[in-house]
Amino acid sequence: MNTNITFPIVYIPDGITWLLTTHFNNSNKSYSVITEAILNNPFIKIQISKLFKQYMKEESIKSLLSSLGWKGLRDRLAYMYLYHYENGVFPSLLSTDNVEDILQFEKKFVTIFPDGNSRVFVLGMFFKLCELSSKKENPSNWKTYLSVSDSLLKTIELGDQKVVKPDWLILSLIHLESYLGHDKLQSQVLATKGNFYKLASLLNDEQKEEMMQNLLRYGASINEDEIFLYEKV
C-alpha cells in the first residue's frame, strides 16, 4: 500500500462475522458452538443444506465439521460469499479457489494470533472485497489490498505476544508504515514500546483523519465499533 489509503465501503456478511467472536479448534466443544451458530442463522442453515450435502451424513452439521474441519467450513463459506459478490449468484459447487490469496495473507501473520483465531482471515476477506470493489469500478487499474510489505512483517515481529484482535493491529501498522516509512516506524515502535497514541501523534491531521475513516469503515464492515481496545498497538 502507498500513502493515501482509501477503503471502499464493503460489508462482511453475518455468515462470516460470527467467526470473530470465538476461538475454534477441531473438538466437540467447538463443533457444538459452530452448530448452534449455524442453526441460529436461517440463511446459512439453508445454504449449508444445499451446498454441503456431500460432506454431511443425515443432515448432521457435526458430521460436516468432522469431514471438513472448522477451517474447511470457514473457507468454503467465504468462497460462497465472495463468489456471490463477484457474480451476483451463489455457486452451485463449492471450492476454495477464490480464498487462496486470503489464506496466504493469514499465513503471513500466523505467529501473532492464538490458534483458532480467525480475525486475520476475516481482515483478508475484507481486503479481498475491497479489491473486488476496485475491480468493478476500474477493471483496468484496480487497487491491491492483500499485499503486505516484508518491512511491515519485520515491524510486527518486534512484538513477543499473541494478539487477540490482530486485525486491528495489522490495520494500524499498515497506515503508520505508509505515513511514517518503515525505518521511522520501527524506531518509534521501539522508542514508545508500541504505544499507539504516541505513534499516532507523529501523524498530521490529514493522515489521522484518513486512518480513522478507514478504521471506522472496517469496523462498520464487521459490525464492531471497538476500534482501539488497547494502549499498545
Secondary structure, 3 states (H helix, E strand, C coil): CCCCCCCCCCCCCHHHHHHHCCCCCCCHHHHHHHHHHHHCCHHHHHHHHHHCHHHCCCCCHHHHHHHHHHHHHHHHHHHHHHHHHHHCCCCCCCCCHHHHHHHHHHHHCHHHCCCCCCHHHHHHHHHHHHHHHHHHHCCCCCCCCCCCCHHHHHHHCCCCCCCCCHHHHHHHHHHHHHHHCHHHHHHHHHHHCCEHHHHHCCCCHHHHHHHHHHHHHHHHHCCCCCCCCCCEC
